[in-house]
Amino acid sequence: MANSSLASEQVRTLNVPADGPELIALRRFRADLGVVPSTAWRWIQRGWLAAPLNIGGRLYLTREQIAEFKRRAAAGEFATKIKPPHSTRRR
C-alpha cells in the first residue's frame, strides 16, 4: 500500500497541464488517410510529419501536429512532379 500512495504522490506533483494536447494514435491517423505504415514513416523521415510521441510503446500524434501536416499538404508543400518510368528497351 505504501508504494501505491508514493506513486499517487508522484503523479500529483507532475507539472502536466490538465488541458494538454489531445492525442491521436498514429495507427488511427494512418487508417483515416488510408496509408500503410511505411508511408507514414517516410513522411516522418522527410520531416513532413512531426515525430510521434512514444507512450507505453504506442505512437501518438497531437492534434496540432496533424493540423500542421494538413496545412502544409493543402499548400502543396509535398507535391512533386511525376517522373515517367524509364524505358529499359534500347532503340
LOLO-346480 format. One record per residue (C-alpha): z, y, x; residue in three letters. Coordinates in steps of 0.05 Angstrom, whole numbers, plus 32768, in hexadecimal, padded with zeros to 4 digits. Layout:
BEGIN
ZYXALA ...
END
This chain:
BEGIN
800080008000MET 800D802F803AALA 7FC580288052ASN 7FA8803C800FSER 7FD4807A800ASER 7FC0808D8050LEU 7F768085803EALA 7F7E80AF7FFFSER 7FA080E68029GLU 7F6580E68059GLN 7F3480EC801FVAL 7F5981278002ARG 7F59814B8045THR 7F0D8146804FLEU 7EE98188804BASN 7EB2816E801DVAL 7E9E819E7FE5PRO 7EA581817F9FALA 7E62819D7F8CASP 7E3D817D7FC7GLY 7DF3816D7FC5PRO 7DDD81387F94GLU 7DC280FD7FBALEU 7D8580D37FA7ILE 7D79808F7FC7ALA 7D3D808E7FF5LEU 7D28804E7FD2ARG 7D2680727F8FARG 7D0180AE7FADPHE 7CCC807E7FC8ARG 7CC780587F86ALA 7CBE80997F5FASP 7C8580AD7F8DLEU 7C6880667F91GLY 7C6880617FDCVAL 7C7D80278009VAL 7CB6802C803CPRO 7C8780348077SER 7C6880728057THR 7CAC8093804EALA 7CBF80838096TRP 7C7E80A080AEARG 7C8D80E08088TRP 7CD280E380A8ILE 7CB680D780EEGLN 7C83810F80E4ARG 7CB8813E80CCGLY 7C9A81448086TRP 7CD881278066LEU 7D1E8136807FALA 7D4680FE809EALA 7D6D80D98068PRO 7DB980D48068LEU 7DD5808F8078ASN 7E108081804CILE 7E2C803B804FGLY 7DEA8020806AGLY 7DC2803E8031ARG 7D9380798039LEU 7D9680B7800DTYR 7D7280F98007LEU 7D9081397FEATHR 7D6E815D7FB1ARG 7D6181967FE1GLU 7D3C81698012GLN 7D11814E7FDAILE 7D0281947FBFALA 7CEE81AB8005GLU 7CBF816F800DPHE 7C9F817C7FC9LYS 7C9781C67FD8ARG 7C7481B8801AARG 7C4881837FFBALA 7C3381B27FC3ALA 7C2181E77FF6ALA 7BF181B58017GLY 7C1881B38058GLU 7C0E8168805FPHE 7BC48166804CALA 7B94814A807FTHR 7B4A8142807FLYS 7B3280FC8071ILE 7B0A80E080ABLYS 7AD080B1809APRO 7AD8806B80B6PRO 7AB9806180FAHIS 7A7D803380F7SER 7A827FF88126THR 7A387FEA8121ARG 7A0A80048157ARG 79CA80248143ARG 
END
